[in-house]
């Protein structure tokens, strides 16, 4: 019987199958679409990914909320009461206050359950970058890692997970304050596509601009080739915002390079609110981010 549970959030965009494979507990975040609140469940039970992106394309407005202190307490309390410890793998502290809230929950619950251990590790990632991080830590636990070994592995792994992505509609970056209005309009007119990554502190950073969609997708593969530790044998995740053809193009490129452990997923509503439809993101374990 396992002695500790691993929790993460739905911002990791893991598929139900991957969640089950790694035996993870996933807390759904909340988003508000056109005045209606939804929970971002990995199985899309409240709204499908396709329906969500169709609404965004039609002009719907969406806002997101982080996991609340009460939600942490509700999720963690029965696990701690059963005698198990908790390893919590959080959404990037550079993009959300989730990590800070989880630390506060740890302090409060630690006082209520003094014999139990709760450790929070900042993934410094988003979407399937966070998902890849949690998945690999979960697999390590299933291989027999103790609580201490899994926590140490998570801390060592976090700075090694690389994330690169490109967006199709610059206006969503503009709404999120990642791009000025003038730059968004000019870039749209000129067909400029930004290539972005998540840096060592977990912040979203624009790294280069290329002209044309195909060039931006090729750039993801280029960065993978430059930094992947084990291009053929390592686990690689790719997620997209309702653009399966573009995702398939990148996957074909990766398979041509010998990548065999490749998992596809959808960018969920919480992340998709800020990146928009047409986003393609690639994640792997590598060298410097």
C-alpha positions in Angstrom: 0.0 0.0 0.0 1.3 3.4 -0.9 2.5 5.6 2.0 2.1 8.9 0.3 -0.1 10.5 -2.4 1.0 12.9 -5.2 -1.2 15.9 -6.0 -1.0 18.4 -8.8 -3.5 20.7 -10.7 -5.4 20.5 -13.9 -3.1 23.1 -15.4 -0.8 20.2 -16.1 -3.2 19.3 -18.9 -2.6 15.6 -18.5 -5.0 13.1 -20.1 -7.0 10.8 -17.9 -4.9 7.9 -19.1 -1.7 9.5 -18.1 -3.1 10.5 -14.7 -4.1 6.9 -14.1 -0.7 5.6 -15.3 1.2 7.8 -12.9 -1.4 7.4 -10.1 -1.8 11.1 -9.6 -4.4 13.2 -7.8 -5.5 16.2 -9.9 -7.2 19.3 -8.4 -9.4 21.1 -11.0 -9.0 24.8 -11.3 -11.9 27.1 -12.0 -12.5 29.3 -15.1 -15.4 31.7 -15.9 -16.6 31.6 -19.5 -19.2 34.2 -20.4 -20.4 34.5 -16.8 -20.6 30.8 -16.2 -18.2 29.1 -13.8 -16.7 25.8 -14.8 -14.3 23.3 -13.2 -11.3 22.4 -15.4 -11.6 18.6 -15.0 -9.1 16.6 -17.1 -11.9 14.6 -18.7 -13.7 17.7 -19.9 -16.9 16.7 -18.1 -18.2 20.2 -17.8 -17.1 21.5 -21.2 -15.1 19.8 -23.9 -11.9 21.3 -25.3 -13.4 21.7 -28.7 -16.5 23.5 -27.4 -14.2 25.8 -25.3 -12.0 26.8 -28.2 -15.1 27.3 -30.5 -16.4 29.8 -27.9 -13.1 31.6 -27.8 -13.0 31.9 -31.6 -16.5 33.3 -31.5 -15.4 36.1 -29.1 -16.3 34.7 -25.7 -14.4 36.1 -22.8 -12.8 33.9 -20.1 -11.1 34.4 -16.8 -9.4 32.0 -14.5 -9.0 31.4 -10.8 -6.3 29.5 -8.8 -7.0 26.7 -6.4 -8.4 28.2 -3.1 -7.1 27.5 0.4 -10.5 25.8 1.2 -10.1 23.5 -1.8 -6.6 22.4 -0.7 -8.0 21.7 2.8 -10.9 19.7 1.4 -8.6 17.6 -0.9 -5.7 17.1 1.5 -7.6 16.5 4.8 -9.0 13.0 4.1 -5.6 11.8 2.7 -3.8 13.0 5.8 -6.5 11.6 8.1 -6.0 8.2 6.5 -2.4 8.2 7.6 -0.7 9.1 4.3 1.8 11.9 3.5 1.4 14.3 0.5 3.8 15.4 -2.1 2.3 18.4 -3.9 3.6 19.4 -7.4 2.4 22.9 -8.2 1.7 25.1 -11.2 4.6 27.6 -11.8 4.9 30.3 -9.1 6.0 32.6 -11.9 2.6 32.4 -13.4 0.2 32.0 -10.5 -0.2 32.3 -6.8 -1.1 28.6 -6.5 2.2 27.6 -5.1 2.0 30.2 -2.3 -1.5 29.1 -1.4 -0.4 25.5 -1.3 2.3 26.5 1.2 -0.2 28.2 3.4 -2.4 25.1 3.3 0.6 23.0 4.3 1.2 25.2 7.3 -2.4 25.0 8.5 -2.8 21.3 7.9 0.6 20.6 9.4 -0.6 22.0 12.7 -3.7 19.7 12.5 -1.8 16.6 11.5 1.6 16.9 13.2 2.5 13.3 12.4 2.1 13.7 8.7 4.4 15.2 6.0 3.3 17.6 3.3 5.9 18.9 0.9 5.2 21.4 -2.0 7.5 21.5 -5.0 7.2 24.3 -7.5 7.2 22.8 -11.1 8.1 26.2 -12.6 6.1 25.0 -15.5 2.6 25.2 -17.1 0.4 23.0 -19.3 2.0 19.6 -20.1 5.4 20.9 -18.8 3.8 20.7 -15.4 2.2 17.5 -16.5 5.4 15.9 -17.7 7.0 16.9 -14.4 4.2 15.4 -12.3 4.0 12.3 -14.5 7.7 11.5 -14.2 7.6 12.0 -10.4 4.6 9.8 -10.2 6.3 7.1 -12.2 9.3 7.3 -9.9 7.0 6.7 -6.9 5.5 3.6 -8.7 9.0 2.3 -9.1 9.4 2.3 -5.4 10.8 5.7 -4.5 10.2 6.7 -0.8 8.6 10.0 0.1 12.1 11.6 0.6 13.4 10.1 -2.7 10.5 11.3 -4.7 10.6 14.8 -3.2 14.4 15.0 -3.9 13.8 13.8 -7.5 11.1 16.4 -8.0 13.4 19.2 -6.9 16.2 18.0 -9.2 13.9 17.5 -12.1 12.0 20.8 -12.1 14.8 22.9 -13.6 15.4 20.3 -16.3 11.9 20.3 -17.8 12.0 22.4 -21.0 8.9 24.1 -22.6 8.7 25.8 -25.9 5.6 26.9 -27.7 4.1 29.1 -30.3 0.7 30.8 -30.6 -1.4 31.5 -33.7 -3.5 34.4 -32.5 -1.4 37.2 -31.0 -4.4 38.9 -29.5 -4.6 36.4 -26.7 -1.1 37.3 -25.6 -2.2 41.0 -25.8 -5.1 40.3 -23.5 -2.8 38.7 -20.9 -0.4 41.6 -21.0 2.4 39.6 -22.7 2.3 41.7 -25.9 1.4 45.4 -26.6 -1.6 46.2 -28.7 0.5 47.7 -31.4 2.9 44.7 -31.6 -0.1 42.3 -31.8 -1.7 44.2 -34.6 1.6 44.6 -36.5 2.6 41.0 -36.0 -0.8 39.8 -37.2 -0.6 41.9 -40.4 3.0 40.7 -41.1 2.3 37.1 -40.3 4.8 37.2 -37.4 4.6 34.2 -35.0 6.4 34.4 -31.6 8.3 31.5 -30.2 8.2 31.5 -26.4 9.5 29.4 -23.5 9.2 29.1 -19.7 12.5 30.3 -18.1 14.3 29.1 -15.0 12.0 31.1 -12.7 8.9 29.8 -14.3 8.0 33.0 -16.2 6.8 33.1 -19.8 9.4 34.7 -22.1 9.3 35.5 -25.8 12.5 34.3 -27.3 12.3 34.9 -31.0 9.9 35.9 -33.8 9.6 34.1 -37.1 7.4 34.7 -40.2 4.8 32.1 -40.9 3.2 29.3 -39.0 5.3 26.5 -40.4 8.5 28.3 -39.4 7.2 28.6 -35.8 6.4 24.9 -35.6 9.9 24.1 -37.0 11.4 26.3 -34.3 10.0 24.0 -31.6 11.7 21.0 -33.1 14.9 23.0 -33.4 15.0 23.8 -29.7 14.2 20.2 -28.8 17.2 19.0 -30.9 19.4 21.6 -29.2 18.7 20.7 -25.6 17.0 17.3 -25.2 19.0 15.0 -22.9 17.7 11.8 -24.5 16.1 12.6 -27.8 15.2 9.1 -28.8 14.6 7.5 -25.4 13.2 10.3 -23.3 9.5 11.0 -22.7 8.2 13.9 -24.7 4.8 15.6 -24.3 3.1 17.9 -26.8 -0.1 19.8 -26.3 -2.2 22.0 -28.5 -5.1 24.4 -28.5 -7.6 22.7 -30.9 -5.1 22.5 -33.9 -4.6 18.8 -34.3 -3.1 19.1 -37.8 -0.3 21.4 -36.7 0.3 19.2 -33.7 0.6 16.2 -36.0 3.1 18.0 -38.2 5.4 18.5 -35.2 4.9 14.9 -34.0 5.9 13.6 -37.4 9.1 15.7 -37.3 9.9 14.3 -33.8 9.3 10.7 -34.9 11.6 11.3 -37.9 14.3 12.2 -35.3 13.7 8.9 -33.5 11.5 10.0 -30.7 9.5 7.0 -29.5 8.0 8.0 -26.1 5.6 10.8 -27.4 2.4 11.7 -25.7 -0.2 14.2 -27.1 -2.7 16.2 -25.1 -5.0 19.2 -25.3 -4.2 22.6 -23.7 -7.0 22.9 -21.2 -9.2 26.0 -20.6 -7.2 27.5 -17.8 -4.0 27.7 -19.9 -5.9 28.1 -23.2 -7.6 31.2 -21.9 -4.3 33.0 -22.1 -2.6 31.3 -25.1 -5.7 31.0 -27.3 -6.7 28.5 -30.0 -3.9 27.4 -32.3 -1.2 27.1 -29.7 1.3 24.3 -30.0 3.6 23.5 -27.1 6.4 21.0 -26.7 7.9 19.6 -23.5 10.9 17.4 -22.7 13.7 16.8 -20.2 16.8 18.6 -21.2 19.7 20.9 -20.4 19.4 24.6 -19.8 15.9 25.8 -20.4 
